[in-house]
């Protein structure tokens, strides 16, 4: 979804089962991405989404980190 929306940044699974993501893009892109994150993929269960605004890191692409 991030690539489809033109989002840059990264996402990774945390040891506690949560997911950590840093995402950059235009306001509308980010809002669509957050909407998707709140629903999750068909095989996921999302209980909450926390958003924190920080200074941009100027990511060039979106990566899935392991």
C-alpha positions in Angstrom: 0.0 0.0 0.0 2.9 2.4 0.8 4.4 2.0 -2.7 1.0 2.4 -4.3 0.4 5.7 -2.4 4.0 7.0 -3.0 4.9 6.8 0.7 8.5 6.7 1.7 10.0 5.3 4.9 10.0 1.9 6.5 8.0 -0.7 8.5 9.2 -3.5 10.7 7.6 -6.1 13.1 8.6 -5.7 16.7 9.4 -8.6 19.1 6.2 -7.9 21.1 4.0 -8.4 18.0 3.4 -4.8 17.3 4.5 -3.0 14.1 6.7 0.1 13.9 6.5 2.4 10.9 8.0 5.7 9.8 6.3 7.2 6.8 6.7 10.4 4.8 4.5 11.8 2.0 2.0 14.4 1.2 -0.8 14.9 3.8 -3.4 13.1 1.7 -1.1 10.2 1.0 -0.4 9.9 4.7 -4.1 10.0 5.6 -4.9 7.2 3.2 -1.9 5.2 4.6 -3.1 5.7 8.1 -6.6 4.6 7.2 -5.1 1.4 5.7 -3.0 0.8 8.8 -6.1 1.1 11.0 -7.7 -1.7 9.1 -4.6 -3.8 8.4 -4.2 -6.6 5.9 -6.8 -9.4 5.8 -4.7 -11.7 8.0 -4.0 -9.1 10.7 -5.7 -7.8 13.8 -5.3 -4.1 14.5 -6.2 -2.9 18.0 -4.8 0.6 17.9 -2.7 3.0 15.8 -0.5 5.6 17.5 0.7 8.6 15.4 3.6 10.9 16.4 4.7 13.8 14.2 8.5 14.1 13.9 10.9 16.0 11.7 11.2 14.3 8.2 14.1 12.0 7.6 13.9 12.5 3.8 13.5 8.8 3.0 14.0 7.9 -0.7 11.9 4.7 -0.8 9.7 2.6 1.4 11.3 -0.6 2.8 10.1 -3.6 4.8 12.8 -4.2 7.4 13.4 -7.5 9.1 
